[in-house]
Amino acid sequence: MKITVDFEECLKDSPRFRATIEEVEGDVCELESKLDKLVKLCIGMIDAGKAYNAANRQFVSGIRELAQQSTRDEVIESSLTKFAESLQEMINYHTILFDQAQRSIKTQLQTFIKDDLRKFKEAKKHFDKVSEEKETALIKNAQAPRNKQHEVEEATNILTATRKCFRHIVLDYVLQVNVLQSKRRSEILKSMLSFMHAHLTFFHQGYDLFSELQPLMKQLGGQLDQLVVDAAKEKRDMEQKHSTIQQKDFSNDDSKLEYNVDADNGIAMEGYLFKRASNAFKTWNRRWFSIQNNQLVYQKKFKDNPTVVVEDLRLCTVKHCEDIERRFCFEVVSPTKSCMMQADSEKLRQAWIKAVQNSIASAFRDKGEDGEKLDRKSSTSTGSLDSGGEPKEKSLKGESALQKVLAIPGNTCCCDCGQPDPRWASINLGITLCIQCSGIHRSLGVHFSKVRSLTLDTWEPELLKLMCELGNGVINQIYEARREELGARKPQPGDPRQEMEAYIKAKYVDRRFVRRPSDEELRNKVVTLSKQEKRLSSSSDHLPPRPPPPTPKLRPGSNSSGQTVKSADSGIQNSADGSREMLATTPSSNSLADADAAESPPMPMPATLPPPSPCKEMVFYEPKEYSPGLQLYWASCARSLPDMAEALAHGAEVNWVNTEDDKRTPLIMAVQGGSLVTCEFLLQNAANVNQQDAQGRGPLHHATMLGHTGQVCLFLKRGANQNAADIDEKTPLTIAVEAANADIVTLLRLAKMNEEMREAEGPYSQSGDETYQDIFQDFTHMASNDPEKLNRYQQYDSQRP
């Protein structure tokens, strides 16, 4: 450590020491001013950058809208779409850069100003005070009269004590000065170096992005010359066609309107006619009429649905009308009404009358054939209808998060290239990455990989637990299962970026190395997970009591004789009249009858049923089809993150709906399983926190009913709608109040209050209420680290459907 002020010199309290101290104090004052200015400039830069990003997003949105408007021109649409994607990626890079600037410059330097400079100022106050006291003691000692011994002794004692205190204070002050002078160097350089590294990463990412875009730009540049030539040629052709059409004679154009029963579009004849309204004023309106499918219809605009004038021309007659004031009129008369129309000329009137007569004759000739077509059409429509009728954080940061994540086997090297000592992670995949692979993962988009720094970012407890549940070894067993079989080479540190990018895209986007399970393997996996969930349900002493999750229902069938068929394994009972009911058997011989109103008249049932006891055995019913979505469904309930990751790799939809089980989703089953980490994994992979089941209940409803306080806290932080009501018109708050669960009631009411406060503060408010944030932090840490403290309330015991 370089000593700015000498310790020996300070004890002398010489003018040289005072001059040095005065110089240091002036330097520190100037340092504080410069640092404050730099922090304010950084804040201004970040605000300007955010405004730039907002304007840039609007510009990119305009490009996308222009591309959508140009869907008929494939060249323009594809080029603009690609440009918009690249510009959007640059906006994302800018956002990351501004976040790094906020962390490295604003936050770090503000901490230095508030902590270290504050200690220096406090030490200076003590030094100034004791210096004055020493000066006063010296003056009093000098003024003590020689003949008054008691005053001399008193002055001497005060001076001795003051000098002793001065020595302690001045030494502490000099130490604080020297430490500050040394620390300022490391803090400023550390902050700026982090900021410059962020710029380096930003420009590297931008260079890589536009290097990929460069071939398209070159190709498009080469096509532009040809496009200009083609445009000039098309212009000449259109000018020539325009001149040719101008020379035509349109005097006999009415004669070209002919009836064509075999027209490709099914329209036998079409054109403008005046139609007399049926109101009291008998107004005439010009409409576009057409004869199609043996019907006479009209429309005002092209996009309007046609209005049918005559349903079936076979029941109509057509005649001239000469008894009204207007010319060229004719009337179409049906058994229920008549329609008066007017053509623009006599030729057009004759053409329309002839067209209607020919349509009538044609309809009678094709009566049989049309009847069959009509029957087939009706049958198809009915079938489609039937099918459609089915139903502020106390978070870990820096080395703490790094050490915990790297302690997982396989995480000490990059998951994709093997680079040692990774410092980045993909939080939705649960893997660690080197800086180069993390840049490639960012380019994939957040729907494939969400990248976060293990040293620069803060880590919520549930997210850190998620990283520790998975890891490189687990994920590579899934995403690289067939790599050696396919002969694919895994990249090594130092390989060209193009090779690493191609491998990562093949691994995570195309999922080329994932081993697809057979139907039998998938079935065994689902059955195993359902049994695993049952074991967990019976052994989860740390969780509040919960009912077992509803199980998939087997679509029943009847035997050839139409008699009732009952399976002891499935618990399904079919009756001869087509109705069915499901019997959920338990070891205590209790059963719940559930009539299926979708396929048969409902059986007499009580309006509500009490929730089943958590100790009841759960019966697994054979589903109609086994799919990765069903695996994800049961793995979420069984709290098996590796099986959930495997299901997603096999193509499972994270918001998959089990139509055989009250339209429940994997996130709702994760709530039933009672695992906070399982819910976090699904949310990180874009699960919908507000998706409801057939009872109108979302994940927040289920977490409230089961008393899972940690999950309620998590869903509220992720934007769950606490005002949503189920089919019984109950909101989560209503359920929590009925269950007398004070923790959940507190969370819900605080979240509501915070939402109202933010709305009152304006659309740009971000902070919210500090009490709300502190309480949610406490609940978050309690749910992750001390979950047993939250199990203070009994299960929601009111009746529910």
Secondary structure, 3 states (H helix, E strand, C coil): CCCCCCHHHHHHCCHHHHHHHHHHHHHHHHHHHHHHHHHHHHHHHHHHHHHHHHHHHHHHHHHHHHHHHCCCCHHHHHHHHHHHHHHHHHHHHHHHHHHHHHHHHHHHHHHHHHHHHHHHHHHHHHHHHHHHHHHHHHHHHHHCCCCCHHHHHHHHHHHHHHHHHHHHHHHHHHHHHHHHHHHHHHHHHHHHHHHHHHHHHHHHHHHHHHHHHHHHHHHHHHHHHHHHHHHHHHHHHHHHHHHHHHCCCCCCHHHHCCCCCCCCCCEEEEEEEEEECCCCCCCEEEEEEEEECCEEEEECCCCCCCEEEECCHHHCEEEEECCCCCCCEEEEECCCCEEEEECCCHHHHHHHHHHHHHHHHHHHHCHHHHHHHHHHHHHHHHHHHHHHCCCCCCCEECHHHHHHHHCCCCCCECCCCCCECCCEEECCCCEEECHHHHHHHHHHCCCCCCEEECCCCEECHHHHHHHHHCCHHHHHHHHCCCHHHHCCCCCCCCCCHHHHHHHHHHHHHCCCCCCCCCHHHHHHHHHHHHHHHHHHHHHCCCCCCCCCCCCCCCCCCCCCCCCCEECCCCCEEECCCCCEEEECCCCCCCCCEEECCCCCCCCCCCCCECCCCCCCCCCCCCCCCCCHHHHHHHHHHHCCHHHHHHHHHCCCCCCCCECCCCCECHHHHHHHHCCHHHHHHHHHCCCCCCCCCCCCCCHHHHHHHHCCHHHHHHHHHCCCCCCCCCCCCCCHHHHHHHCCCHHHHHHHHHHHHHHHHHHHHCCCCCCCCHHHHHHHHHHHHHHHHCHHHHCCCCCCCCCEC
